[in-house]
Amino acid sequence: MKIELAGHYDSRKLLKTMWPSVLMMLTTSLYSIIDGWFVSNYAGKTALAAINLVSPIIMIAASLGLVVGAGGTALVSKTLGEGHLQKASHIFSQLIEFTIIGGILFSILGFIFAEEIVFHCKASGLLLYNSIFYFRCMMTSLTAFMLQMAFHSLFMTAEKPQMGMILSWISCATNIVLDTVLVAWMDWGLAGAAYATIISQLIGGLYPIIYFLSPRNTARLKLQPVRWQFRTIIQTCTNGLSEFVGNIAFSIASICYNLQLLRYCGEDGVAAFGVLMYISFFFSSVFIGFNITISPLIGFNYGAQNYTELKSLLRKCIILTTGIGIAIALFSELLRFPLAGLFVGYNPPLMQLTTHAFRIYMPCFALVGFNMFVSAFFTSLGNGLISAFAAFMRSIVFEISSVFLLPIYLGTDGIWWSACVAEGLSCITAISLLITFKTRYRY
């Protein structure tokens, strides 16, 4: 099926269009899941906790890729909708150059100041040593990781989502093979998992550069030398502000979860939360892939002033994200024992803690998809500030407040309940925003 931004999208066509991006993101999410499984089962819970402690910090450092992907998709797709193909390629090229330069800078700073950064996670002993080592390893491939995150969205804008899906399969397969060899067979533990991830990220981040520079590139977008226009950079960063705020907020919230769990449960709590995050990221990837698909469609139709199609897309997306979210919440409850057992089945007390956390935490997914879509919807319309406000309220105000307040009354269970409380309040906020801006954007 050929992917085109123009034209009417009924529910069937929308589902057929979204599956390459959804599969791409599901496959990409397997990076962390595979590493977590190998590390937990072959290196132990301390190594698993080390990855979980520094992963939020790595995601903060890599947020520039999300900004370029989300903000750039909105800007480039709107430009394509206005009929300016050459200008769209210029914007695309400038944003990729910006990502490379920013990635190299962040990599150098992260590598140099790794000890100071990780020290604030309150780890000690072997956990601290492992955390610093893994963080430094990830800084070496940070630029490629940023590019990978940016291209996830831009592949759809270039009408090449199948290429992103295939590339994610290749990268994931590489990661699986290397984890098997380095972690399981050669017993390199945390180091083997780090090296496997680095090589996989290099493949996923650098190949698109080669393709979009190639004369054989058949996509609508081309990489070419361009003169920078800082207005484009500012506009992209503004459009992508919500993804930046959302990712930073999610990472900060994860750090707060870890701090509270270290306080209430110790290392086991961090390990259990890590399992929740692996499964949650896998489920969230469905909605991320969906938003990658829908964002350029919304931006294109808004740029073309096709408000009838814009309204139709909004209605279908609300129904789909809500239905999928409820299905995921039910699925996670039915399979919480086998899912937890994949990671910590070797440790009965940790297994019990993890399955208990599953039952309380995972129902939040009934609302996660809708809340994520509303934020992406306003980004696609070019209103990054409103989108950022929704993301800020969801993760900073609602979730972090819940993480620190609920345990006072509910103990450890209060930490696990925080996500459900935050998503419920975020849903109310999202509905209010849709109603408030309905007349302005004519949807």
C-alpha positions in Angstrom: 0.0 0.0 0.0 1.4 3.4 -1.0 1.3 5.9 1.8 0.1 9.4 0.8 -0.7 12.4 3.1 -3.4 13.7 0.8 -6.9 12.1 0.5 -9.6 10.8 2.8 -8.8 8.4 5.6 -11.6 6.2 6.8 -11.0 3.9 9.8 -9.9 0.9 7.7 -7.4 3.0 5.7 -6.1 4.6 8.9 -5.5 1.2 10.5 -3.7 -0.1 7.4 -1.6 3.1 7.3 -0.6 3.0 11.0 0.7 -0.6 11.2 4.2 0.1 9.7 4.9 2.9 12.2 3.4 0.9 15.1 5.5 -2.2 14.2 8.5 0.1 13.9 8.0 1.5 17.4 7.2 -1.9 18.9 10.3 -3.3 17.4 12.4 -0.4 18.6 11.0 -0.8 22.1 12.4 -4.3 22.1 15.9 -2.8 22.5 15.4 -2.1 26.1 13.2 -5.1 26.8 15.8 -7.5 25.3 18.6 -5.8 27.2 16.6 -6.0 30.4 15.7 -9.7 29.9 19.3 -10.7 29.2 20.8 -8.5 32.0 18.2 -9.6 34.6 18.6 -13.3 33.8 22.3 -13.5 33.2 23.8 -10.6 35.2 21.3 -10.2 38.1 19.1 -7.7 39.6 21.8 -5.2 40.5 22.8 -4.8 36.9 19.1 -4.5 36.0 18.7 -1.8 38.6 21.7 0.1 37.2 20.1 0.3 33.7 16.9 1.4 35.2 18.5 4.2 37.3 20.3 5.8 34.3 17.8 5.2 31.5 15.7 8.2 32.4 18.8 10.4 32.3 19.8 9.0 28.9 16.3 9.8 27.6 16.7 13.4 28.9 19.9 13.7 27.0 18.3 12.2 23.8 15.3 14.5 24.0 16.6 16.6 21.1 15.8 13.7 18.7 12.1 13.7 19.9 12.0 17.5 19.5 13.2 17.3 15.9 11.0 14.3 15.1 7.8 15.7 16.4 8.3 19.4 15.7 10.0 18.8 12.4 7.2 16.5 11.3 4.6 19.2 12.0 6.5 21.8 10.2 7.6 19.7 7.2 4.1 18.1 6.7 2.4 21.5 6.9 4.9 22.8 4.3 4.2 19.9 2.0 0.4 20.5 2.5 1.0 24.1 1.3 2.7 22.7 -1.9 6.3 23.7 -1.2 8.2 20.5 -1.8 11.7 22.0 -2.2 11.3 24.1 0.9 10.2 21.0 2.9 13.5 19.3 1.9 15.5 22.3 3.0 13.8 22.3 6.4 14.3 18.5 6.7 18.1 18.8 5.9 18.6 21.6 8.3 17.0 19.7 11.1 19.1 16.6 10.6 22.2 18.7 10.7 21.0 20.4 13.8 20.4 17.0 15.5 23.9 15.7 14.6 25.6 18.8 16.0 23.5 18.7 19.2 24.0 15.0 19.6 27.8 15.2 19.4 27.8 18.1 22.0 25.6 16.2 24.4 27.6 13.0 24.0 30.9 14.8 24.9 29.4 16.5 27.9 27.6 13.4 29.2 30.8 11.3 28.9 32.9 13.8 30.8 30.4 14.5 33.6 29.0 10.9 33.9 30.1 10.5 37.5 28.7 13.8 38.7 25.4 13.1 36.9 24.9 9.5 38.1 25.9 10.3 41.7 22.7 12.3 42.2 20.7 9.1 41.7 21.6 8.2 45.3 23.2 4.8 44.3 26.2 3.4 46.0 28.7 0.5 45.8 28.4 -1.8 42.8 25.1 -0.3 41.8 26.8 3.1 41.4 29.8 1.6 39.5 27.5 -0.2 37.0 25.4 2.8 36.5 28.3 5.1 35.6 29.7 2.4 33.2 26.5 1.9 31.4 25.8 5.6 31.1 29.2 6.3 29.6 28.7 3.5 27.1 25.3 5.0 26.0 26.9 8.4 25.5 29.1 7.0 22.7 26.0 6.3 20.6 23.8 9.1 21.7 24.0 11.0 18.4 22.8 7.9 16.5 20.1 7.3 19.1 18.9 10.9 18.6 18.8 10.5 14.8 16.9 7.2 15.2 14.3 9.0 17.3 14.0 11.9 14.8 13.7 9.6 11.8 10.9 7.6 13.4 8.5 10.4 12.7 10.2 11.8 9.6 9.9 8.5 7.7 6.1 8.8 7.7 6.4 12.5 6.5 8.6 11.3 3.7 5.9 8.7 2.9 8.3 5.8 3.7 7.0 4.2 6.9 7.8 0.7 5.6 11.5 1.6 5.4 11.5 2.7 9.1 9.8 -0.5 10.0 12.3 -2.7 8.1 15.2 -0.8 9.6 13.9 -1.2 13.1 13.6 -5.0 12.4 17.2 -5.1 11.3 18.4 -3.1 14.3 16.4 -5.2 16.7 17.7 -8.5 15.2 21.2 -7.2 15.5 20.6 -6.4 19.2 19.1 -9.9 19.8 22.0 -11.7 18.2 24.7 -9.6 20.0 22.9 -9.9 23.3 22.8 -13.7 22.9 26.5 -13.8 22.0 27.9 -11.2 24.3 25.7 -11.6 27.4 24.5 -15.2 27.3 27.4 -17.0 25.6 30.4 -14.9 26.5 29.1 -13.9 29.9 30.0 -10.2 29.5 27.0 -9.1 31.5 26.1 -5.4 31.6 29.0 -4.6 29.2 27.8 -7.0 26.6 24.3 -5.5 26.7 25.7 -2.0 26.4 27.8 -3.0 23.3 24.9 -4.7 21.7 22.7 -1.6 22.1 25.4 0.7 20.8 25.9 -1.2 17.6 22.1 -1.5 17.1 21.6 2.2 17.5 24.4 3.0 15.1 22.6 0.9 12.4 19.2 2.5 13.1 20.5 6.1 13.3 23.2 6.3 10.5 21.6 4.2 7.7 18.8 6.8 7.1 21.5 9.5 6.5 23.0 7.3 3.8 19.6 6.7 2.2 18.4 10.3 2.1 21.7 11.4 0.7 21.7 8.7 -2.0 20.8 9.4 -5.6 18.5 6.3 -5.4 16.4 8.0 -2.8 12.7 7.9 -4.0 11.2 9.7 -1.0 9.7 13.1 -1.2 12.4 14.5 1.1 16.1 14.8 0.2 19.1 15.5 2.3 21.2 18.3 0.8 23.6 21.1 2.0 21.6 24.1 3.1 22.1 27.4 4.7 20.7 27.5 8.2 17.7 29.6 9.0 17.4 29.9 12.8 13.8 30.7 12.5 13.2 27.2 11.3 15.1 25.8 14.3 13.2 27.9 16.7 9.8 27.0 15.1 10.7 23.3 15.2 11.7 23.5 18.8 8.6 25.3 19.7 6.4 22.8 17.8 8.3 19.9 19.5 8.2 21.5 22.9 5.5 19.2 24.1 7.6 16.1 23.2 10.6 17.7 24.9 8.6 18.6 28.0 6.8 15.2 28.0 10.0 13.2 27.7 11.9 15.3 30.3 8.9 15.1 32.6 8.5 11.4 32.1 12.2 10.9 32.8 12.1 13.1 35.9 9.0 11.2 37.1 10.9 8.0 36.6 13.8 9.3 38.6 11.4 10.3 41.4 9.8 6.8 41.3 13.3 5.3 41.7 14.1 7.6 44.6 10.9 6.8 46.4 11.2 3.1 45.7 14.8 3.0 47.0 13.5 4.6 50.1 10.5 2.3 50.6 11.6 -1.0 49.0 15.3 -0.7 48.3 16.9 -2.3 45.2 14.1 -4.7 44.7 11.6 -1.8 44.2 13.8 -0.3 41.5 14.1 -3.6 39.8 10.3 -4.2 39.9 9.7 -0.7 38.5 12.2 -1.4 35.7 10.1 -4.4 34.7 7.0 -2.2 34.7 8.8 0.3 32.5 9.9 -2.3 30.0 6.3 -3.5 29.5 4.9 0.0 29.7 7.3 1.2 27.0 6.3 -1.7 24.8 2.6 -0.9 25.2 3.2 2.9 24.8 5.0 2.2 21.6 1.6 1.3 20.0 0.4 4.9 20.7 3.7 6.4 19.7 3.6 4.6 16.4 -0.1 5.7 16.0 0.8 9.3 16.7 3.8 9.1 14.2 1.2 8.1 11.6 -1.5 10.6 12.4 0.7 13.7 13.1 1.7 14.3 9.4 -1.8 13.6 8.3 -3.2 16.2 10.7 -0.5 18.7 9.8 -1.0 18.2 6.1 -4.7 18.7 6.2 -4.4 21.7 8.5 -1.9 23.3 6.1 -4.3 22.5 3.2 -7.2 23.9 5.2 -9.2 20.7 4.8 -11.1 21.1 8.0 -13.7 18.4 7.2 -10.9 15.7 7.0 -9.3 17.2 10.1 -12.5 16.8 12.1 -13.0 13.2 10.8 -9.4 12.3 11.8 -9.9 13.6 15.3 -13.1 11.6 15.9 -11.6 8.4 14.6 -8.4 8.8 16.6 -10.2 9.4 19.9 -12.2 6.2 19.4 -9.2 4.1 18.3 -6.8 5.3 21.1 -9.4 4.8 23.8 -10.4 1.3 22.5 -6.8 0.2 22.2 -6.0 1.5 25.7 -8.8 -0.4 27.3 -7.7 -3.6 25.5 -4.1 -3.1 26.7 -5.2 -2.6 30.3 -7.2 -5.9 30.2 -4.4 -7.7 28.5 -1.8 -6.7 31.1 -4.0 -7.9 33.9 -4.5 -11.3 32.3 -0.8 -11.8 31.6 0.9 -10.1 34.5 2.4 -13.3 35.9 4.0 -14.5 32.7 5.2 -11.0 31.8 6.8 -10.5 35.2 8.2 -14.0 35.2 10.1 -13.3 32.0 12.3 -10.9 34.0 12.3 -11.8 37.6 10.9 -15.4 37.8 14.1 -16.6 39.3 13.5 -14.5 42.5 10.2 -15.3 44.2 10.0 -12.3 46.5 10.8 -9.9 43.6 8.3 -11.8 41.5 5.6 -11.2 44.1 6.4 -7.5 44.4 6.4 -7.1 40.6 3.1 -8.8 40.0 1.5 -6.8 42.8 2.8 -3.6 41.2 1.4 -4.7 37.8 -2.1 -5.1 39.1 -2.2 -1.5 40.6 -0.1 0.3 37.9 -1.2 -1.1 34.5 -4.9 0.0 34.5 -3.6 3.5 33.7 -3.3 2.4 30.1 -7.0 2.7 29.6 -6.4 6.5 29.4 -2.7 6.7 28.3 -3.5 6.4 24.5 -6.0 9.2 24.6 -3.8 11.5 26.6 -0.8 10.9 24.4 -2.9 11.6 21.3 -4.3 14.9 22.5 -0.7 16.2 23.1 0.4 15.0 19.7 -2.7 16.5 18.1 -1.8 20.0 19.2 1.8 19.5 18.2 0.6 18.6 14.7 -1.5 21.8 14.6 1.7 23.8 15.3 0.6 24.7 18.9 3.6 23.3 20.8 2.9 25.5 23.8 -0.6 23.9 24.5 0.8 20.5 23.8 3.7 21.1 26.2 1.2 22.3 28.8 -0.7 19.1 28.6 2.5 17.1 28.8 3.8 19.2 31.8 0.6 18.8 33.7 0.5 15.0 33.1 4.0 14.1 34.2 5.3 16.9 36.3 2.2 18.2 38.2 0.0 15.2 38.4 2.4 12.2 38.4 5.3 13.6 40.5 2.9 15.1 43.0 1.2 11.7 43.3 4.5 9.8 43.7 5.4 11.9 46.7 2.0 12.5 48.3 0.2 9.1 47.9 2.9 7.0 49.8 2.3 9.2 52.8 -1.2 7.7 53.1 -0.9 4.4 51.2 2.7 3.4 51.7 4.4 1.6 48.8 1.1 1.0 47.1 0.8 4.8 46.8 3.8 4.8 44.5 2.1 2.2 42.2 -1.2 4.1 42.2 0.4 7.3 41.1 0.2 6.6 37.4 -3.6 5.9 37.5 -4.3 9.1 39.4 -2.1 11.1 37.0 -3.7 9.7 33.9 -7.2 10.3 35.2 -6.4 14.0 36.0 -4.7 14.3 32.6 -7.7 13.0 30.8 -9.8 15.7 32.3 -7.2 18.3 31.2 -7.1 16.9 27.7 -10.9 17.0 27.2 -10.9 20.6 28.5 -8.2 21.6 26.0 -10.1 20.0 23.1 -13.2 21.9 24.0 -11.4 25.2 24.5 -9.6 25.2 21.1 -12.4 23.7 19.0 -13.5 27.0 17.4 -9.9 28.2 16.8 -8.8 25.2 14.8 -12.3 24.3 13.3 -12.2 20.6 14.1 
